[in-house]
Amino acid sequence: MNLFNVDKDYQNPTMEGYYGDFGGAYIPEMLYGNVETLKTQYLQIMQDPSFQSEFQALLKDYVGRPTPLFLAERLSKEIGATIYLKREDLCHTGAHKINNTIGQIILAQRLGKKKIIAETGAGQHGVATATVCALKGMECVVYMGEKDIERQAPNVARMKMLGAKVVSAKSGSKTLKDATNEAIRAWINEPNETHYIIGSVVGPHPYPDMVARFQSVISEEIKIQLKEKTGKEFPTHVVACVGGGSNAAGAFYHFLNEPSVNLVAVEAAGHGVNSGLSAATTQLGTPGILHGSKSIVMQTNDGQVVEPHSISAGLDYPGIGPLHAFLYESKRGTFLSATDEEALESAFHLSKIEGIIPALETAHAFSVLPKMNLKASDIVVVCLSGRGDKDLATYMEHL
């Protein structure tokens, strides 16, 4: 078990949006009013009974929650511990991202916004945003790296079919970081009419806290479902992949202040942590400012962002959410990494022994299970954050 200060509150940032030394809101003057309005109103809106009624109804009837907690019997036997899979891949649109976009679209409507913008890497957040905009009849523009548009073509087609405009980011590495840059520039140009639905626990306060709260339904359900299946609310371990970190934040949320639960975050090592082609932020990064908050960032000595690499578009990001930076720095969380090759191997293996084709992002989480020295008495929940349909072109290259 990790040793950490149990007096710390890992769930709630300070009024200024800090988790320990990480967080805050570092934004251009043009966005100050927008972010300040969000900061002062988001908790009040989210806690309003009518908001919760609409949010919970849509999670149940539209998203398909609660998602199952599945006992992976063959995988459990192989690993030598009890392994449960939280099936976020069975959500409408195929990933956990829809939990957050449902919440944020209702919030945007209550703030009187007319237009939605979003960034996306693997395309799942883009699809989830386009989906809720279609549901609510709102204009939607999604920014996506040129490289990701090529490797995630099915999701691009889905976004367009849902009525969204997909804008290619052609700068830098042409991936998630650059899509986020373009989305922020667009937000600066139209701050009053536009709500930016950030897809992860990154960005200026209150986004990291807001997204974590919307995704916390994952761990809320895990506690209830685990109690039904085992008689205990708390697993020994929760494992999730981390890029920015929204599925991990949601899977960890209701266990953050429970010291008996080991929180295991798995980053993308790419070709290897020290290969120069990696996205293992906690191993390679230092404290810095990226996309509106202070966190751990892959950067040069003079503060220039180092281009990340991962075979999975959703983990191809040079930073990490400030909550996760705090979990790492305080040793509350254990941060591991998996290479492209290890993720591919795990994806094919899970498909063959459990009949579930995972997203490439999720496959990183499965790859660390054999390395965790688990005991027969351990109860492990893996957040199966997304399904692998969108990655079939990549998988086909390695069949």
N, C-alpha and C positions, 0 to 999 in steps of 0.2 A: 504493500500500500504506500502511496506517495505521502510524504510528510509535508504539511502545509499549514498555514495559519488559519485555524478554524474561525477566528474572529473576523476574518475578511468576508465581505459580502460579494460573492462573485456574480450574483444575478443583477444587481442594480448599480449602474454607474453613478457618479456624483452629478450634481445639478448641471455642471459644465460638460458632462458626458465622458468623464474619465474613469477607466478601470485601472487603478493604480496610476502608473505614469503614462498610460496609453489612452488615446481617444481625443476628445475635444472637437472643435469645429474651426478649421483653417480654410476660410472661403473668401472669394472675391467680394468686394463691396456690393456689386450688383445682386448678389444672392443673399445678402444679409437679411433682408426683410422676409424673403421666402422661408429661409431656414429658421429664423426667429419665430415666425408664425407657427411653423410646424413644431418647433421645440416647446412653445408655450401651450399648444393645444392638443398634441397627439395623445397624451395620457388621458386627458379629460374626454376626448372623443372616443378613444378605445374602450374606456370604462363605462360609457353611457349604455344603459340597458338596451336601447333600440339598436345601437351599433352591434352589440354582442348578439342580439337576437338574429339580426341579418347575417352576421359573420358565421355564427354557428349553423344556421339553416343552410347556407351555401356550402359550408364544409361538409355537411351531412348529405345533402341532396344533389349537389353539383360536383363536388370533388370526390365524394365517395368515402368519407371518413366515418368511423375509424378504419384505418388500414390494418390488415392482419399482423399479428406477431406470430411468425411461423417457426416451429421447431425444425431445424435442418438436421434430420436424424443421421444421414450418411456423413455429412460434414462433421457433425458432433463426434461420431465414432472415430473418424479419421484424426481429428484434432485432440481428442481425449478430454473434452469438456462439453458442457451443454451450450450449444450455439443457437440463439434465436435470431431471426431476421425480421427487422421492422420494415414492412413491405411498402415503402414510399413509392416504389416503381408502379404500384397499382393505383396511385392517384390519377384523376383525370389529367391528361397531358403527359403523364409518364414520369413525373418526378415530384419531389417535395416543393419545388418552386411555386406551385399554385397556391400553397397555404399563405404565402406572403403577398402575392399579387391580389388575391381576393381581399385581404385586409386593406391593402394600400389603395385599391380602386374605390372602396367604400369611403375611406378616409379622404381621398382626393375629391370625391363628390361633395362631401360635407364641408370641404374647404372652398368649394365653388370653382374648382379647376375645370378647364374645358378640353385640355390636351394632355396626353400622356407620352412621355419619352422613357426609354429604357436602354440599357446596355446588355449585351449577352455574349457569352463565350461559346459554350457547347450548344447554345440555342434553346435550352430548356426554359430559361427565364424569359427569353424573347417570346417563345410560344405561349408560356403561361400569361405573359403580359398582353399579348395579342388576343388571347382567349377571353380574358376578363374585360378588355376594351370592347370586343365584339358583344359580350354579354350585356354591357352597360351602355353601348352605343357611343363610345368616345373615340376621338381621333388618336391613332397610335403610330409612333415612329420608333423603330428599334435600330440602334447602332451596333454594328457587328464587324469584327476585323475581317479584312479581305481573305486572309488565310483560313479563318474559321468558316467563312461563307462557303469556301471550297470543300472543306472536310466535314461540314455538317449540312450538306445540301438538303436532306429530307426536312430538317427543321426550318430552313429558309423557305422551302415550299409551303410548309404548314403556316408559317407567319403570314405569307402573302395571301394564302387562301382564306385566312381569318380576317383579312382586310388591312393588315399593317403595312406600312412602308418600311422597307429594310434598307438602311444606308450603310455603305461599305466604308470602313476606316482603313485608309491606305498608308498611314504613317507608321513609323517604328517597326515593331515585329508583326504588325497587322493582326493582332490578337486582342484578348480581353482588355488589357491595359489601354490600348489605343482606342477601342470602342468606348471605354469609360471616359477617356479624354474628350472624345467627340461629343458624347452625350452631355458632359458638363458645359462645353462651349455652347451647345444648342440651348441649354437651360439658361445660361447667362443672357442669351439673346432674347428669350421670351420668358422671363421669370414670373410674370404676374398671372398669365393664363395657364402655365404649364406645371404639372407635377411630375417629378422625376421618380419613377419606381425603381429604386436601386435593388438589385437582386440578391445581395449578400450582406453580411454583417460588417460592411465597410462604409466609407464615406463619412461626412460630417455628422456629429451628433444632431438630431436624435436617431439617425438611421440605424446604427449598429444595435441600439437597444430596441428600437421599433421592430426591426426584422427578426431579432432574436425572440421577442415576445410573440410575434405571429407564428414563428416556427416552433415555439415551445409546445404546441399541441402534440408534437411527436413524442416528447418525453412524458407529457401528461398521460397520453394513451399507454405508453410502455409501462408505467407504474401500475395502472389499472389492470392491464392485460397480464402482466407478470404475476400480480397478486392472484388472479384467477387461475393461472396455470401452475404456479409453484407455491403459493401461499405467502410469498415475499414480494414487497414492492420494489426492492433494490437489487439489481444485478451486481455481480462483482466487477464487471467491466462493461463499458459502452465504447464501441469502436466506430469511427466515422472518418471519411476522407475530408481533407481540408484544402481549399484554395483560398477564397475569401473566408469561407467557413460557415455558411448558413445552415446546411443540414446538420453539421456537427453542433452548432450552437443550439439548434432545436432539440437534438437528441441528448445533449448534455444538460439542458437548462434546469430541469427539476431535480437534477442530481448534483448541481454545482456546489452546493453547500453541504452535501452529504459525504463525509470523509471516507465512508466504507466503499464508495463506488470509484473505481479507477477509470479515468477519462483518457482515452487513447485516440489521438488525432494523427492521421496519416497523410503526409504531404507527397507531392510528386517529385521524385528524384531525377526524372528524365533519363538521360544517358548515364547518370551517376552523380552523386552530390557534388563531387569535385571535378566533373567533366567539362564544366563551362556551359553545359546544356542541361539545366536543371531548374526546378521551381520550388526547391526545398527551402522556403523562406527562413524558418527559424534556425536552420543550420548555416545559412549563408548571409543572412541579413543583419542589419544594425538599426537602432532606433532612427526614425526619420518620418517625414511627412509625405503622404501619398493620398491623392484623391480626397483631401479634406480632413484627414485625421492623422494623429501621431500613432505610429505602430512600428512593427519590425518590417524593414523594407530591404530588398536586394538592391544595393547601390554601390557606386564607386566611392573612393575616399573624399571626392569633392561633391558628393550628393547626386550624381547622375544615376538614374535608374538602370539597373542591369537587366537586359532582356531575358525573360524566363523561357524555359522550354518544358513542355510535357506533351506526350502523345494525346492526352485528354484535354480538350479545349477548355473545359470548365475549371481545370486546376492550373492552367497556364497563366499565372498571375504573379507579379513580383513582390506582393505584400501579403498581409494576413489581417483579419479583423482585429481591432484593439482588444476585444474580450479574449481572443485566443493568444494574443501577445502577452496579456496579463497571466493567462493560465500557464503559458510557457515560462515566463520570467519568475513566477511565484512557485513553480514546480507543482502546481495543482494538476496540470495535465501532462501526459507523456506524449511527446511528439516523435513519431517515427516517419520513415519515408520508404517509398517503393519506386523502383525504376519502371520505365516503359515496358521492358521485357517481363518484369515480374507481374505487372498489372495485366498484360495480355495473357500470360500463363494462368493467372487466377481467374480471369474471365472465362477462358475455355474450360477450366477445371470445374468451376461452379455450374456452368451450363450442363456439363456432362454428368455431374453427380447429384444435382438438385433440380435440373430442368428449368433453371432460371438464367436467362441471359442478362447480365448486369450492364449498366453503363460503364464506360471505361473509367470514369471518375470513381465510381463505387468499387470497381475491381481493385483499386489501390488498397482499400480498407481490408479486403479479404486476404491480400497477399501477406499481411503481417501476422496472421493468426498462428502459423506454425512457429513463428519466432518468439512468441510471447510466454513460453514456458508455463502454459496453463495447466491447472490441476483438474482432476476429475470432479471436484466439488465446485469448480468455478461455473458461474452462469454468465454468459457473454451475450450482449445484444449488439448486433452489427446493423447500422443504419444503411439499408439497401436503398440509397437515395434516388436511383433512377434506373430505367430499363434501357437495354442496349440497342433498341431498334435504330436509333440515330447513329450508332457506331458500326453498323453492319458493313459499310464500305471499308472501314479500317480493318475489321475482323476478317473480311474476305481476303484481304491482302496477305493474311497470315495463316489461312486455312491449310 
